[in-house]
């Protein structure tokens, strides 16, 4: 089991556990699960989805800009 758990957590694999006469189970890392839930939340909201698709289209069409970052010291 440890070998399979390591594959799930270290290699971001999912494992489907096939059960006889019952529903299957999918095993994934907590990190993958949290990422999946965040994506569902973000993409499940129409305004967020539309905003992301607009940004993607702008990037694909070369409508991008660069900005110089300003260093801020920890004292401020």
C-alpha positions as CSV (number, residue, x, y, z in Angstrom):
1,X,0.0,0.0,0.0
2,X,2.8,2.4,0.8
3,X,4.2,2.1,-2.7
4,X,0.8,3.0,-4.2
5,X,0.3,5.9,-1.7
6,X,3.7,7.2,-2.7
7,X,2.8,7.1,-6.3
8,X,-0.4,9.1,-5.5
9,X,1.3,11.8,-3.5
10,X,4.7,12.0,-5.2
11,X,3.8,11.5,-8.8
12,X,0.3,13.0,-8.7
13,X,-1.3,9.8,-9.9
14,X,-4.8,8.7,-9.2
15,X,-5.7,5.1,-8.5
16,X,-9.1,3.6,-9.2
17,X,-10.0,0.9,-6.8
18,X,-12.4,-1.5,-8.6
19,X,-14.8,-3.2,-6.2
20,X,-16.8,-6.3,-7.0
21,X,-20.5,-5.7,-6.8
22,X,-20.1,-2.1,-5.5
23,X,-19.1,1.3,-6.7
24,X,-15.5,2.1,-7.5
25,X,-13.3,4.4,-5.5
26,X,-10.8,7.0,-6.8
27,X,-7.8,7.7,-4.6
28,X,-5.9,11.0,-5.0
29,X,-3.6,13.1,-2.9
30,X,-5.1,15.8,-0.7
31,X,-3.2,18.4,-2.8
32,X,-4.8,17.1,-6.0
33,X,-8.2,17.1,-4.4
34,X,-7.9,20.6,-3.1
35,X,-6.7,21.8,-6.6
36,X,-9.7,20.0,-8.2
37,X,-12.1,21.6,-5.8
38,X,-10.6,25.1,-6.4
39,X,-10.9,24.6,-10.1
40,X,-14.6,23.5,-9.8
41,X,-15.3,26.6,-7.6
42,X,-13.6,29.1,-10.0
43,X,-14.9,27.6,-13.2
44,X,-18.3,27.0,-11.7
45,X,-18.9,30.7,-11.4
46,X,-20.0,32.1,-14.8
47,X,-18.4,35.6,-14.2
48,X,-15.1,34.0,-13.2
49,X,-15.2,31.6,-16.1
50,X,-15.9,34.5,-18.6
51,X,-13.1,36.6,-17.1
52,X,-10.7,33.7,-17.4
53,X,-11.7,33.0,-21.0
54,X,-11.3,36.7,-21.9
55,X,-7.9,36.8,-20.4
56,X,-6.9,33.6,-22.2
57,X,-8.1,35.0,-25.5
58,X,-6.1,38.2,-24.9
59,X,-3.0,36.2,-24.2
60,X,-3.5,34.0,-27.3
61,X,-3.9,37.1,-29.4
62,X,-0.7,38.7,-28.1
63,X,-2.5,41.4,-26.1
64,X,-0.1,41.3,-23.2
65,X,2.0,43.8,-21.4
66,X,5.0,43.8,-19.1
67,X,5.6,45.8,-16.0
68,X,8.7,46.5,-14.0
69,X,8.3,45.4,-10.4
70,X,9.2,47.7,-7.6
71,X,11.3,46.4,-4.8
72,X,9.7,47.0,-1.4
73,X,11.8,46.6,1.7
74,X,10.3,44.8,4.7
75,X,10.7,48.0,6.8
76,X,7.7,49.8,5.1
